[in-house]
Amino acid sequence: MSHDSAHDEARREPGGAAADGAPTGPVQQMEELMAALNADLSQLDAELQSSADRAPGTPSPASSRTSEGDRSSSRPS
């Protein structure tokens, strides 16, 4: 979920801004911001969990750049 869609989702929740566009109070604005923050944190948690669920030994894109010399030095003789 993108950052913008999280804010849109927070606005659609019950108790959101009035349909006529009337401004909301500070408490309502804080609730909307907290809902958007919660959505962002949930997305980040899901991304971190999926990266941690990779099988051990499966190289991540960053670690796949390890040179052959580094790998061969760790092999038993």
C-alpha positions as CSV (number, residue, x, y, z in Angstrom):
1,M,0.0,0.0,0.0
2,S,1.5,3.3,-1.0
3,H,1.8,6.2,1.5
4,D,-0.9,8.2,-0.3
5,S,-3.4,5.3,-0.3
6,A,-2.8,4.8,3.4
7,H,-3.9,8.3,4.0
8,D,-6.9,7.9,1.7
9,E,-7.8,4.7,3.6
10,A,-7.6,6.6,6.9
11,R,-10.0,9.2,5.6
12,R,-12.5,6.5,4.6
13,E,-12.7,5.0,8.1
14,P,-15.8,5.5,10.2
15,G,-15.7,8.8,12.0
16,G,-13.6,10.5,9.3
17,A,-14.1,14.0,7.9
18,A,-17.6,15.0,7.1
19,A,-18.8,14.3,3.5
20,D,-19.3,18.1,3.0
21,G,-15.6,18.7,3.5
22,A,-16.0,20.3,6.9
23,P,-12.6,20.5,8.7
24,T,-11.9,18.0,11.4
25,G,-10.7,18.7,14.9
26,P,-7.2,18.0,16.1
27,V,-8.2,14.7,17.7
28,Q,-9.7,13.4,14.4
29,Q,-6.7,14.5,12.5
30,M,-4.4,12.7,14.9
31,E,-6.5,9.5,14.6
32,E,-6.2,9.7,10.8
33,L,-2.5,10.2,11.0
34,M,-2.1,7.3,13.4
35,A,-4.2,5.1,11.1
36,A,-1.9,6.0,8.1
37,L,1.2,5.4,10.3
38,N,-0.1,2.1,11.4
39,A,-0.7,1.1,7.7
40,D,2.8,2.1,6.8
41,L,4.3,0.2,9.7
42,S,2.3,-2.9,8.8
43,Q,3.6,-2.8,5.3
44,L,7.2,-2.4,6.5
45,D,6.7,-5.3,8.9
46,A,5.3,-7.5,6.1
47,E,8.3,-6.6,3.9
48,L,10.8,-7.4,6.7
49,Q,9.0,-10.7,7.5
50,S,9.1,-11.8,3.9
51,S,12.8,-11.0,3.6
52,A,13.5,-12.9,6.8
53,D,11.5,-15.9,5.5
54,R,14.0,-16.6,2.8
55,A,15.8,-19.9,3.2
56,P,19.2,-19.6,5.1
57,G,22.0,-19.5,2.6
58,T,19.9,-17.9,-0.1
59,P,21.9,-14.9,-1.0
60,S,20.2,-11.5,-0.9
61,P,20.8,-9.3,-4.0
62,A,23.4,-7.3,-2.1
63,S,25.3,-10.3,-0.9
64,S,25.4,-12.0,-4.3
65,R,28.2,-9.6,-5.3
66,T,30.7,-11.5,-3.0
67,S,33.8,-12.3,-5.0
68,E,34.9,-15.8,-5.8
69,G,38.1,-15.2,-3.8
70,D,36.2,-14.6,-0.6
71,R,34.1,-17.8,-1.1
72,S,37.1,-20.0,-2.0
73,S,39.0,-19.0,1.2
74,S,36.2,-20.4,3.4
75,R,36.4,-23.9,1.8
76,P,38.2,-26.6,3.8
77,S,41.4,-27.8,2.2
